[in-house]
Amino acid sequence: MGLKEQLDGDLKEAMRGRERLRLETIRSIRGALKNKEIETGGELPEADALRVVRTLVKQREESIERYREAGRDDLADKEAAEREVLLVYLPDAPDAAAVDATVAAVIAEIGASSPKEMGRVMKESLARLGPAADGKAVSAAAKRLLAGG
């Protein structure tokens, strides 16, 4: 079952169960996907749809951080709850060992030897790890391995 079909089913379920937060979050995902489809002018492939959801998760994480800094725990808690709903639609992110192994393999294959080649390493590593991979974790691993660590 694709992401859109899963969202449609979960939307109906949330409506029946009167789960307001889940319903609002699923609607926001559907809206973001629709906006991306309009922007690109066609149906989104599954990988692109997952990237959109990943972006929504990152937005929630940044909001949580900002709200906590501002002392607005009520808003941070709401964003955290939305983030949990969003995470249901993403495949599990690769663990640190998998990220390190993939980045090391990419570095070896393309012969990267300095931080100047970070862009090439990042592009290929993220392509191999898929849309669930956290770019920050991949970037940190690439910097560490390219610096000789």
TORNU-450843 format. One line per field, with one value per residue: residue number from 1; residue in three letters; x, y, z of N, C-alpha, C in turn. Coordinates in steps of 0.05 Angstrom, whole numbers. Example, Ala and Ser with C-alpha at 12.3 -4.5 7.8 and 13.67 -1.06 7.14 Angstrom:
<sites>
n 1/2
res ALA/SER
n_px 264/257
n_py -114/-45
n_pz 156/142
ca_px 246/273
ca_py -90/-21
ca_pz 156/143
c_px 264/258
c_py -66/1
c_pz 156/157
</sites>
This chain:
<sites>
n 1/2/3/4/5/6/7/8/9/10/11/12/13/14/15/16/17/18/19/20/21/22/23/24/25/26/27/28/29/30/31/32/33/34/35/36/37/38/39/40/41/42/43/44/45/46/47/48/49/50/51/52/53/54/55/56/57/58/59/60/61/62/63/64/65/66/67/68/69/70/71/72/73/74/75/76/77/78/79/80/81/82/83/84/85/86/87/88/89/90/91/92/93/94/95/96/97/98/99/100/101/102/103/104/105/106/107/108/109/110/111/112/113/114/115/116/117/118/119/120/121/122/123/124/125/126/127/128/129/130/131/132/133/134/135/136/137/138/139/140/141/142/143/144/145/146/147/148/149
res MET/GLY/LEU/LYS/GLU/GLN/LEU/ASP/GLY/ASP/LEU/LYS/GLU/ALA/MET/ARG/GLY/ARG/GLU/ARG/LEU/ARG/LEU/GLU/THR/ILE/ARG/SER/ILE/ARG/GLY/ALA/LEU/LYS/ASN/LYS/GLU/ILE/GLU/THR/GLY/GLY/GLU/LEU/PRO/GLU/ALA/ASP/ALA/LEU/ARG/VAL/VAL/ARG/THR/LEU/VAL/LYS/GLN/ARG/GLU/GLU/SER/ILE/GLU/ARG/TYR/ARG/GLU/ALA/GLY/ARG/ASP/ASP/LEU/ALA/ASP/LYS/GLU/ALA/ALA/GLU/ARG/GLU/VAL/LEU/LEU/VAL/TYR/LEU/PRO/ASP/ALA/PRO/ASP/ALA/ALA/ALA/VAL/ASP/ALA/THR/VAL/ALA/ALA/VAL/ILE/ALA/GLU/ILE/GLY/ALA/SER/SER/PRO/LYS/GLU/MET/GLY/ARG/VAL/MET/LYS/GLU/SER/LEU/ALA/ARG/LEU/GLY/PRO/ALA/ALA/ASP/GLY/LYS/ALA/VAL/SER/ALA/ALA/ALA/LYS/ARG/LEU/LEU/ALA/GLY/GLY
n_px 17/11/36/-3/-51/-50/-52/-104/-136/-122/-140/-195/-203/-185/-223/-270/-256/-253/-205/-173/-121/-90/-121/-116/-61/-54/-84/-52/-6/-27/-41/10/33/-1/10/63/56/29/68/108/80/56/42/70/128/137/184/194/148/157/201/177/146/187/210/169/172/223/211/176/211/246/211/195/242/249/202/210/255/232/200/150/121/72/59/103/95/49/70/107/73/49/93/103/59/71/119/101/91/139/193/235/292/360/408/464/510/499/496/548/576/556/570/626/635/619/656/703/691/684/732/742/779/784/752/731/704/656/603/594/599/558/512/511/511/462/427/434/419/366/301/288/333/370/393/429/456/481/514/547/574/600/633/666/691/716/752/788/775
n_py -23/44/109/149/120/97/144/161/120/124/175/171/135/166/206/178/161/209/235/289/315/278/276/330/331/291/314/359/334/312/360/384/346/352/405/399/365/400/438/409/391/341/272/249/210/154/159/214/233/213/243/293/285/275/326/354/331/350/404/405/388/432/472/453/458/515/533/511/539/589/582/561/511/486/493/468/416/403/405/363/320/320/309/256/231/240/211/159/151/147/105/66/101/94/65/91/61/38/84/104/61/63/115/110/70/98/140/110/87/132/155/198/245/291/344/377/349/338/348/312/264/267/270/220/185/198/184/128/114/128/162/164/174/215/276/308/271/240/279/293/244/241/286/273/226/242/278/245/218
n_pz 0/-17/4/-2/-3/48/79/65/86/140/151/147/189/232/231/243/294/320/329/338/335/305/259/240/230/191/150/141/120/73/47/40/6/-38/-52/-68/-112/-146/-153/-179/-222/-231/-213/-152/-142/-97/-66/-67/-42/9/22/28/73/109/110/135/185/201/203/246/287/290/305/355/384/382/408/459/475/479/522/515/528/520/466/444/461/431/379/384/390/340/309/324/300/247/241/237/184/159/136/179/201/180/224/263/253/203/172/177/152/100/83/87/48/2/1/-8/-59/-94/-87/-53/-16/14/52/13/-24/-3/-21/-65/-38/0/-34/-61/-17/10/-30/-31/21/25/32/86/114/159/143/173/205/167/143/187/194/145/146/189/172/125/145/166/211
ca_px 0/27/32/-29/-73/-48/-63/-133/-148/-118/-156/-222/-202/-183/-249/-289/-248/-253/-177/-169/-93/-83/-135/-104/-34/-57/-92/-29/11/-41/-38/37/37/-16/25/87/47/23/94/123/63/48/41/95/137/136/207/190/128/170/218/159/139/212/212/149/183/244/198/165/233/256/190/196/266/243/182/222/273/215/185/123/119/46/62/124/82/32/88/119/52/46/117/99/41/86/139/88/91/166/206/255/317/383/423/490/529/492/503/578/585/548/587/653/635/617/682/721/683/690/760/742/801/784/726/722/687/633/578/591/595/531/492/510/503/434/413/435/406/338/289/285/358/373/415/448/472/498/533/566/591/617/654/685/707/733/773/806/767
ca_py 0/68/129/163/102/95/169/162/102/134/199/161/124/188/220/161/160/236/241/315/321/260/285/354/325/277/334/375/318/311/386/387/329/364/428/390/356/423/450/392/387/313/253/246/183/148/169/243/236/208/267/314/278/280/355/362/322/369/429/401/387/459/486/444/471/544/536/505/562/612/575/554/481/477/491/448/389/398/399/337/300/319/295/227/222/241/189/134/148/145/80/70/113/76/71/105/42/36/110/104/41/72/138/100/57/119/153/92/84/155/164/224/246/316/355/392/330/332/348/287/242/270/264/191/172/202/168/100/110/132/186/164/181/242/290/317/248/233/301/290/221/248/305/258/206/257/291/224/209
ca_pz 0/-19/25/-5/5/77/90/61/105/167/153/153/216/251/231/258/322/330/338/326/328/284/235/230/220/166/131/134/103/47/35/32/-17/-60/-60/-82/-138/-162/-159/-199/-245/-235/-191/-138/-136/-69/-52/-64/-22/35/28/37/101/124/113/155/211/208/211/274/306/293/321/383/395/385/429/485/481/486/545/507/529/510/437/439/465/408/356/389/384/311/299/328/279/221/240/230/155/148/144/200/192/185/249/260/241/174/160/175/132/73/77/82/22/-19/0/-21/-87/-110/-82/-40/3/29/56/-11/-39/14/-37/-79/-18/11/-54/-65/9/14/-50/-23/47/21/42/115/127/169/130/193/214/144/141/209/188/121/155/207/156/105/160/175/238
c_px 18/20/5/-52/-73/-59/-93/-147/-145/-135/-185/-224/-201/-209/-269/-282/-247/-226/-168/-140/-84/-96/-123/-76/-36/-66/-69/-9/-1/-38/-10/43/23/-1/50/79/41/49/109/106/56/47/68/103/138/160/205/169/140/188/201/152/164/216/193/159/205/232/188/188/244/236/191/219/261/223/193/240/256/198/156/120/93/47/82/112/64/48/100/98/48/70/114/80/55/106/127/90/118/177/227/281/340/398/450/510/524/500/533/588/579/566/616/655/634/644/702/716/690/717/762/764/801/755/715/703/662/607/573/585/567/509/489/502/474/417/412/419/376/327/286/311/358/397/437/467/491/520/555/585/610/640/675/702/725/756/793/800/754
c_py 25/88/142/145/99/120/170/144/113/159/190/150/146/204/204/161/188/243/267/320/304/269/310/349/310/296/352/360/318/338/392/371/341/388/420/379/379/436/435/386/358/297/250/217/179/160/199/249/232/231/290/309/283/310/365/354/342/395/427/402/415/475/478/458/501/549/531/528/586/606/568/524/470/474/470/420/383/390/371/315/298/304/265/216/220/218/162/129/146/117/86/81/94/84/82/86/39/61/111/85/51/96/129/86/77/133/136/89/108/167/191/223/272/326/371/375/322/330/322/264/243/262/234/177/174/186/138/95/114/156/186/172/210/255/300/295/240/254/299/267/227/266/290/240/220/271/271/213/183
c_pz 0/3/23/4/36/90/88/82/134/172/161/182/237/253/248/288/335/342/325/317/304/257/223/218/193/144/122/116/74/33/25/7/-42/-71/-77/-110/-157/-171/-181/-224/-251/-210/-179/-136/-106/-54/-48/-43/6/42/38/66/119/130/134/183/220/217/240/294/311/310/350/397/401/407/456/494/491/511/540/505/518/479/429/441/441/384/359/383/354/299/302/307/253/219/233/199/142/155/165/188/197/210/243/246/211/159/156/153/104/65/71/55/-1/-22/-14/-51/-104/-106/-69/-18/20/32/32/-27/-24/-2/-52/-61/-7/-9/-57/-40/14/-6/-42/3/45/36/73/129/136/157/149/201/191/140/162/204/165/130/171/190/135/120/171/202/236
</sites>
